[in-house]
Amino acid sequence: MKKSVEEDVFIPLYPKSTVEDKSSLRSKFQERRFWSAVKLLSNVVLWDGIVQEDKVRDLGLSKLLNRYLLLNILNTPPGPDNIEKCKKVVACLPERWFQDLKGGSTLPELLNFSQHLLQ
């Protein structure tokens, strides 16, 4: 899993003017790479309960979400596409990780993503 996250994930960042045209090749490529990374996140998280939780959280949240996915989400203009991306990421996260949290708090690895959701 670690090798896949470190070597297989690549989401290019293009200027907003380049990817605003959803029919452009760059935009389509960036979107395909984003959704591949979301699929990898969901697969990594499936190992929760089998592999140590801290390892799964490090790979899934610290490395994959914060290093790759969040950059793309932050560069996606507000609107339906951004909401859809956020919903898919949230759907990947195990509810068990949030059971012992107090109201209004989140996992440290999700702080930046949570702030984006609040905005």
C-alpha positions as a printed NumPy array, in Angstrom:
array([[  0.   ,   0.   ,   0.   ],
       [  2.785,   2.378,   0.924],
       [  4.486,   1.814,  -2.416],
       [  1.234,   2.505,  -4.292],
       [  0.649,   5.753,  -2.407],
       [  4.238,   6.935,  -2.826],
       [  4.857,   5.83 ,  -6.418],
       [  1.545,   5.434,  -8.244],
       [ -0.348,   8.559,  -7.246],
       [  0.121,  11.566,  -9.489],
       [ -2.369,  14.386,  -9.774],
       [ -1.022,  17.261, -11.869],
       [ -1.835,  20.792, -10.849],
       [ -2.622,  23.005, -13.798],
       [ -3.538,  26.69 , -13.733],
       [ -7.243,  27.218, -13.09 ],
       [ -7.653,  28.791, -16.505],
       [ -6.454,  25.543, -18.087],
       [ -8.833,  23.22 , -16.234],
       [-11.912,  25.451, -16.228],
       [-12.714,  24.011, -19.64 ],
       [-14.011,  20.58 , -18.585],
       [-13.589,  19.265, -22.133],
       [ -9.85 ,  20.004, -22.249],
       [ -7.457,  17.064, -22.176],
       [ -5.648,  18.47 , -19.132],
       [ -8.862,  18.826, -17.174],
       [ -9.992,  15.307, -18.056],
       [ -6.587,  13.852, -17.143],
       [ -6.519,  15.677, -13.808],
       [-10.017,  14.448, -12.996],
       [ -9.17 ,  10.82 , -13.858],
       [ -6.073,  10.961, -11.653],
       [ -8.091,  12.484,  -8.79 ],
       [-10.754,   9.761,  -8.918],
       [ -8.068,   7.059,  -9.113],
       [ -6.558,   8.486,  -5.934],
       [ -9.986,   8.496,  -4.237],
       [-10.378,   4.832,  -5.172],
       [ -6.954,   4.11 ,  -3.696],
       [ -7.996,   5.951,  -0.509],
       [-11.092,   3.764,  -0.212],
       [ -8.967,   0.64 ,  -0.736],
       [ -6.37 ,   1.715,   1.849],
       [ -9.086,   2.436,   4.414],
       [-10.581,  -1.037,   3.877],
       [ -7.513,  -2.381,   5.695],
       [ -8.586,  -0.626,   8.91 ],
       [ -8.982,  -3.276,  11.587],
       [ -6.578,  -5.623,   9.798],
       [ -3.515,  -3.382,   9.662],
       [ -2.654,  -1.104,  12.585],
       [ -4.933,   1.929,  12.615],
       [ -2.058,   4.422,  12.837],
       [ -0.507,   2.961,   9.668],
       [ -3.799,   3.13 ,   7.775],
       [ -4.434,   6.691,   8.945],
       [ -0.9  ,   7.755,   8.026],
       [ -1.157,   6.341,   4.504],
       [ -4.768,   7.298,   3.866],
       [ -5.005,  10.664,   5.549],
       [ -1.536,  12.137,   6.013],
       [ -0.066,  10.947,   2.748],
       [ -2.939,  10.452,   0.314],
       [ -5.612,  12.92 ,   1.418],
       [ -3.425,  15.775,   2.641],
       [ -0.651,  15.42 ,   0.065],
       [ -2.677,  14.816,  -3.101],
       [ -6.451,  14.927,  -2.816],
       [ -6.809,  18.059,  -0.715],
       [ -4.696,  20.141,  -3.115],
       [ -7.016,  19.209,  -5.947],
       [-10.125,  19.871,  -3.858],
       [ -8.828,  23.288,  -2.81 ],
       [ -8.168,  24.173,  -6.457],
       [-11.636,  23.097,  -7.565],
       [-14.001,  26.082,  -7.716],
       [-16.863,  26.058,  -5.184],
       [-19.896,  24.295,  -6.565],
       [-21.298,  20.862,  -7.363],
       [-17.958,  19.358,  -8.465],
       [-16.251,  20.385,  -5.236],
       [-19.148,  19.087,  -3.139],
       [-19.096,  15.752,  -4.97 ],
       [-15.352,  15.349,  -4.388],
       [-15.716,  16.135,  -0.671],
       [-18.642,  13.721,  -0.286],
       [-16.668,  10.885,  -1.898],
       [-13.697,  11.492,   0.391],
       [-15.924,  11.587,   3.479],
       [-17.636,   8.358,   2.368],
       [-14.249,   6.605,   2.463],
       [-13.617,   7.394,   6.13 ],
       [-14.543,   4.734,   8.707],
       [-17.103,   5.92 ,  11.264],
       [-15.125,   4.086,  13.951],
       [-12.392,   6.723,  13.741],
       [-14.823,   9.379,  14.971],
       [-16.621,   7.525,  17.774],
       [-14.448,   8.76 ,  20.637],
       [-14.199,  12.376,  19.505],
       [-15.911,  15.124,  21.439],
       [-18.425,  17.366,  19.637],
       [-16.849,  19.886,  17.3  ],
       [-13.485,  18.143,  17.132],
       [-11.876,  16.059,  14.425],
       [ -8.851,  13.91 ,  13.792],
       [ -5.618,  15.922,  13.593],
       [ -5.   ,  14.619,  10.063],
       [ -8.388,  15.978,   8.96 ],
       [ -7.998,  19.511,  10.298],
       [ -7.324,  21.175,   6.91 ],
       [-10.043,  19.161,   5.182],
       [-12.496,  20.058,   7.968],
       [-11.664,  23.734,   7.623],
       [-12.367,  23.51 ,   3.888],
       [-15.724,  21.856,   4.578],
       [-16.647,  24.589,   7.056],
       [-15.906,  27.296,   4.51 ]])
